[in-house]
Each structure stands twice: as structure tokens, then as C-alpha cells.
Amino acid sequence: MNPITYAAHFAYHLLRRRSLPAALIEMAREQRAWSKK
């Protein structure tokens, strides 16, 4: 996953969750899901 996609994705989660820790948790969850594929 390239940094631009990652950053855009993170911004999306940040806007949706309205909190930094929650956005980081969401990203970590997705990372785990992707690495399992």
C-alpha cells in the first residue's frame, strides 16, 4: 500500500471517527485484515 493511499485512508477514518486514537485503531485493524489476505 503506497503512502498516499495510506494517508488518504487515514484522513477518511479521522473524519469519520473525529478522534485520532480511534482512527489509528481502525487503521491497525485494516492492516491486520489486509496482511491475512
C-alpha positions in Angstrom: 0.0 0.0 0.0 1.5 3.3 -1.0 1.9 6.3 1.4 -0.6 8.4 -0.5 -3.4 5.8 -0.3 -2.5 5.2 3.3 -2.7 8.9 4.2 -6.0 9.3 2.3 -7.4 6.3 4.1 -6.2 7.6 7.4 -7.8 11.1 6.7 -11.0 9.3 5.9 -11.1 7.4 9.2 -10.1 10.5 11.1 -13.0 12.5 9.6 -15.4 9.6 10.2 -14.3 8.9 13.8 -13.5 12.5 14.7 -10.7 11.3 17.0 -7.1 10.4 16.4 -6.8 7.3 18.6 -10.0 5.8 17.1 -8.7 6.4 13.6 -5.3 4.8 14.5 -7.2 1.7 15.8 -9.3 1.5 12.7 -6.1 1.6 10.5 -4.4 -1.0 12.6 -7.5 -3.3 12.2 -7.5 -2.9 8.5 -3.7 -3.5 8.3 -4.3 -6.8 10.1 -7.1 -7.7 7.8 -5.0 -7.0 4.7 -2.0 -8.9 5.9 -4.2 -12.0 6.4 -5.2 -11.9 2.7 
